[in-house]
């Protein structure tokens, strides 16, 4: 058999095996895309935490001497549980 035949047979084997190899290995671009997706998710969660903490403060107040005061909003009072009314009675 000629060397060309061996080369063609080897190429045919490699071409037939390439879909199997492609399914088993992630390309560097896929790994980079996955890492970027995870990093973006972490950044979005961090920004969500920052944005949710902003409503804790009232509007800034500028004093005549130039000082800026950032006051916290008062915490909402916790809801008090009322005891259940006994059967046959109404709550007033």
For each residue, the residues with C-beta under 8 A, 3 or more apart:
1: 5 6
2: 5 6
3: 6 7
4: 7 8
5: 1 2 8 9
6: 1 2 3 9 10
7: 3 4 10 11
8: 4 5 11 12
9: 5 6 12 13
10: 6 7 13 14
11: 7 8 14 15
12: 8 9 15 16
13: 9 10 16 17
14: 10 11 17 18
15: 11 12 18
16: 12 13 19
17: 13 14 20 21
18: 14 15 21 22
19: 16 22 23
20: 17 23 24
21: 17 18 24 25
22: 18 19 25
23: 19 20
24: 20 21
25: 21 22
26: 30 31 34
27: 30 31
28: 31 32
29: 32 33
30: 26 27 33 34
31: 26 27 28 34 35
32: 28 29 35 36
33: 29 30 36 37
34: 26 30 31 37 38
35: 31 32 38 39
36: 32 33 39 40
37: 33 34 40 41
38: 34 35 41 42
39: 35 36 42 43
40: 36 37 43 44
41: 37 38 44 45
42: 38 39 45 46
43: 39 40 46 47
44: 40 41 47 48
45: 41 42 48 49
46: 42 43 49 50
47: 43 44 50 51
48: 44 45 51 52
49: 45 46 52 53
50: 46 47 53 54
51: 47 48 54
52: 48 49 55
53: 49 50 56
54: 50 51 57
55: 52 73
56: 53 72 73
57: 54 70 71 72 73
58: 61 70 71 72 73
59:
60: 68 69 70
61: 58 68 69 71
62: 66 67 68 69
63: 66 67 68 69
64:
65:
66: 62 63
67: 62 63
68: 60 61 62 63
69: 60 61 62 63
70: 57 58 60
71: 57 58 61
72: 56 57 58
73: 55 56 57 58
74:
75:
76:
77:
78:
79:
80:
81:
82: 91
83:
84:
85: 89 90 91
86: 89
87:
88:
89: 85 86
90: 85
91: 82 85
92:
